[in-house]
């Protein structure tokens, strides 16, 4: 991965820490294929969502500032000092604590304010983006260099806190510069030769990632024969999707999305609201559609042509009950 230099100007560290502030940004993500099975060793493909971002601002701790305010997607916390790890309240908080510890700054106390445009509990990577933005802001405050691998590691600490057994795909995509192939903790950029559109639709129902991950794990552990079949099938589908993305085969990729949705339904993470939006997208002419993220709520992703086709599918999803929708070009998912 490329080095990610996070700094503002070249003032000495002491001056910046005492007088300045640090800023950082990250973005949301959508998993194209590989939800849940990626936790069990299969690959996954994910796209960054540059239009949905999180912004962090870090200061030295200031008296009178509320230590926790988790209302909505605008919140702040204070990290560092003695005993703060025991009272950490979010993945972003945990990630900053870990970063300070690694930098030998565990005794420092910083306030981090976050403004996140990514709706929470929708499978779009809000917790990972907030953690990455927060860590980048603190790195900027202390004029620290943090490369992509180190940033992934501390954000993943936050993801484990927020979601339990996290695969790492959210942490990787939150700081990626384009679509990625992810497997067992390693990410690489993915070749995209497909000029199409992803239409993402929010069911309006909060997802339940921890519950979904635990339920899938129990199912796979209970029936080893079914687990082997499902995980091998998932791997085949993700590999096929990568080939279709590179070659520009939209119709084939759409069929693969529908097949992966069937697999996720068998794993028990789809819902009637998700099924309704998948059907609406397909009936409106989408090449294919499926849930994206943890399931049991959250969002649906549909693959369409660009222009009028995407607009038609977007309108159909809204009529079918989508709370909101977003458009992501397959060849333009660059932050």
Order of alpha helices (4+ residues) and beta strands (2+ residues): alpha-beta-beta-beta-alpha-beta-alpha-alpha-alpha-beta-beta-beta-alpha-alpha-alpha-alpha-beta-beta-alpha-beta
